[in-house]
Amino acid sequence: MARFPGVDYMLIDSQFNEEELLVRQTARHFVDDCVMPVVRDSFNNGKFPSELIPEMGRLGFFGANLEGYGCVGMSNVEYGLIMQELERGDSGVRSFVSVQGALVMYPLLTYGSDEQKERWLPRLQTGSAIGCFGLTEPMFGSNPAGMKTTAQRDGSGWVLNGEKTWITNGTMADVAIVWARAEDGIRGFVVEKGTAGFTASDIHGKLSMRASVTSSLSLSDCRLPKSAMLPGAKGLKGPLACLSQARYGIGWGVIGAAMDCYETARSYSVLRKQFDDRPIASHQLVQEKLAWMITEITKAQLLALQAGRLKDQGRLDPAHVSMLKRNNAWMALECARLSRDLMGANGIIDDYPIMRHLCNLETVKTYEGTDHIHTLVIGERVTGVSAYM
Ligand SMILES: Cc1cc2nc3c(=O)[nH]c(=O)nc-3n(C[C@H](O)[C@H](O)[C@H](O)COP(=O)(O)OP(=O)(O)OC[C@H]3O[C@@H](n4cnc5c(N)ncnc54)[C@H](O)[C@@H]3O)c2cc1C
């Protein structure tokens, strides 16, 4: 399998240290050797390539930037580079790792009891257990504050009722972090597969994220012990902090999808000949698209690197992450569209990764806070005025 050469117009590699480059190389080789050979069929068949899970666990990809319970405690830049390489393979593979680490392991580590951590984190780290994160509801997507799922006290335990939807890994998950409205505000619960009253079913008919499992969760008089609640999370800031972790990973990940599209279209444009046997790359209109893409990819790389350095210094806040996620997801989607255009009819066929990335990136623009919602976060930061209503 040919090695991906990388995309580095502005010599940004000189800003990475040796460990960071080594981590990226490990992830890059994993994607070249293990993801690329299977991902087209996975996407076409609408199936997550679960055979990749043990190796991703062995390489330390799950909760890579967390510490303890077997997690390798990488820097946030190293973690970002892993996300970038994985999404060069497919957004669905990166989503799996994002959910496992940022949306399941992170809340367990940050808000969980010692018992919850010990029970779940070592297994989630190796991939021998899979997790999912249930926040979105059928009527509450961008505004999770309105959620209807309830958690009522029942003796010393809890009873959960409600519906969650669009949940990545839902039917695969051994454990779900479910957010519900309790008497004292929104609380997180650790719900194990097989608990009476808890069921998961897959959403079919997706034309995006086909190599990822997306599910609905149903909680019908689902009784949980007292110990199922995450003791350290109270209010919406609990799930929002998890989303900030995941959005940070997306901000890096989408660069990988953009690189793959750009590099595919660039190399195609040099070989493809039209009009007098000249490569299409010789036309100014084609070069303009390539110049736009490489410029936007470079700006996105710099934004991600700065976000990573700030995160490693403990100075990255959610409004920074909104700019990273919004800009980079938009950039990647535009690169996918332009690359598709440059490849003409071949742009739509699955011999090339473009259309798969393009379809996936439509989801990435929407999930983890839509483009609009992140626009409003940035707007609120610079004006001091909230415009969500
Ligand atoms: C493949 C996939 C996987 C997902 N995985 C998960 C998961 O694991 N866990 C989970 O909890 N959720 C998950 N989601 C759900 C995702 O986070 C939501 O789809 C997202 O938050 C948007 O919610 P919505 O789809 O209900 O859209 P809506 O909130 O209904 O938004 C529709 C449109 O209205 C706009 N809009 C809404 N409010 C405003 C406003 N105030 N101002 C301006 N525009 C506004 C939005 O920007 C958007 O354009 C996933 C979604 C997908 C597609």
PDBQT file of the ligand as one rigid body, heavy atoms in Angstrom, charges set to zero:
ROOT
HETATM    1  C1  LIG A 401     -24.265  10.633  11.851  1.00  0.00    +0.000 C 
HETATM    2  C2  LIG A 401     -24.596  11.383  13.107  1.00  0.00    +0.000 A 
HETATM    3  C3  LIG A 401     -24.042  10.996  14.317  1.00  0.00    +0.000 A 
HETATM    4  C4  LIG A 401     -24.399  11.643  15.505  1.00  0.00    +0.000 A 
HETATM    5  N1  LIG A 401     -23.903  11.189  16.701  1.00  0.00    +0.000 NA
HETATM    6  C5  LIG A 401     -24.392  11.696  17.874  1.00  0.00    +0.000 A 
HETATM    7  C6  LIG A 401     -24.032  11.097  19.132  1.00  0.00    +0.000 A 
HETATM    8  O1  LIG A 401     -23.211  10.164  19.213  1.00  0.00    +0.000 OA
HETATM    9  N2  LIG A 401     -24.633  11.572  20.260  1.00  0.00    +0.000 N 
HETATM   10  C7  LIG A 401     -25.544  12.589  20.240  1.00  0.00    +0.000 A 
HETATM   11  O2  LIG A 401     -26.052  12.954  21.308  1.00  0.00    +0.000 OA
HETATM   12  N3  LIG A 401     -25.893  13.185  19.062  1.00  0.00    +0.000 NA
HETATM   13  C8  LIG A 401     -25.350  12.764  17.874  1.00  0.00    +0.000 A 
HETATM   14  N4  LIG A 401     -25.723  13.328  16.663  1.00  0.00    +0.000 N 
HETATM   15  C9  LIG A 401     -26.727  14.387  16.667  1.00  0.00    +0.000 C 
HETATM   16  C10 LIG A 401     -26.170  15.749  16.294  1.00  0.00    +0.000 C 
HETATM   17  O3  LIG A 401     -25.353  16.253  17.296  1.00  0.00    +0.000 OA
HETATM   18  C11 LIG A 401     -27.365  16.659  15.953  1.00  0.00    +0.000 C 
HETATM   19  O4  LIG A 401     -27.853  16.206  14.693  1.00  0.00    +0.000 OA
HETATM   20  C12 LIG A 401     -26.990  18.118  15.902  1.00  0.00    +0.000 C 
HETATM   21  O5  LIG A 401     -26.770  18.616  17.193  1.00  0.00    +0.000 OA
HETATM   22  C13 LIG A 401     -28.073  18.977  15.226  1.00  0.00    +0.000 C 
HETATM   23  O6  LIG A 401     -29.332  18.710  15.757  1.00  0.00    +0.000 OA
HETATM   24  P1  LIG A 401     -30.551  18.403  14.752  1.00  0.00    +0.000 P 
HETATM   25  O7  LIG A 401     -30.119  17.377  13.771  1.00  0.00    +0.000 OA
HETATM   26  O8  LIG A 401     -31.730  18.097  15.608  1.00  0.00    +0.000 OA
HETATM   27  O9  LIG A 401     -30.781  19.746  13.947  1.00  0.00    +0.000 OA
HETATM   28  P2  LIG A 401     -31.624  21.037  14.441  1.00  0.00    +0.000 P 
HETATM   29  O10 LIG A 401     -31.170  21.449  15.795  1.00  0.00    +0.000 OA
HETATM   30  O11 LIG A 401     -33.075  20.778  14.227  1.00  0.00    +0.000 OA
HETATM   31  O12 LIG A 401     -31.110  22.115  13.382  1.00  0.00    +0.000 OA
HETATM   32  C14 LIG A 401     -31.615  22.173  12.046  1.00  0.00    +0.000 C 
HETATM   33  C15 LIG A 401     -31.090  23.454  11.413  1.00  0.00    +0.000 C 
HETATM   34  O13 LIG A 401     -31.540  24.598  12.172  1.00  0.00    +0.000 OA
HETATM   35  C16 LIG A 401     -30.434  25.377  12.569  1.00  0.00    +0.000 C 
HETATM   36  N5  LIG A 401     -30.664  25.993  13.867  1.00  0.00    +0.000 N 
HETATM   37  C17 LIG A 401     -31.158  25.417  14.991  1.00  0.00    +0.000 A 
HETATM   38  N6  LIG A 401     -31.205  26.315  15.976  1.00  0.00    +0.000 NA
HETATM   39  C18 LIG A 401     -30.715  27.483  15.483  1.00  0.00    +0.000 A 
HETATM   40  C19 LIG A 401     -30.489  28.779  16.021  1.00  0.00    +0.000 A 
HETATM   41  N7  LIG A 401     -30.760  29.081  17.294  1.00  0.00    +0.000 N 
HETATM   42  N8  LIG A 401     -29.994  29.726  15.209  1.00  0.00    +0.000 NA
HETATM   43  C20 LIG A 401     -29.681  29.456  13.928  1.00  0.00    +0.000 A 
HETATM   44  N9  LIG A 401     -29.858  28.236  13.352  1.00  0.00    +0.000 NA
HETATM   45  C21 LIG A 401     -30.365  27.269  14.134  1.00  0.00    +0.000 A 
HETATM   46  C22 LIG A 401     -29.265  24.416  12.629  1.00  0.00    +0.000 C 
HETATM   47  O14 LIG A 401     -28.025  25.097  12.525  1.00  0.00    +0.000 OA
HETATM   48  C23 LIG A 401     -29.554  23.522  11.407  1.00  0.00    +0.000 C 
HETATM   49  O15 LIG A 401     -29.121  24.152  10.241  1.00  0.00    +0.000 OA
HETATM   50  C24 LIG A 401     -25.309  12.736  15.467  1.00  0.00    +0.000 A 
HETATM   51  C25 LIG A 401     -25.819  13.176  14.239  1.00  0.00    +0.000 A 
HETATM   52  C26 LIG A 401     -25.464  12.505  13.073  1.00  0.00    +0.000 A 
HETATM   53  C27 LIG A 401     -26.045  12.975  11.761  1.00  0.00    +0.000 C 
ENDROOT
TORSDOF 0
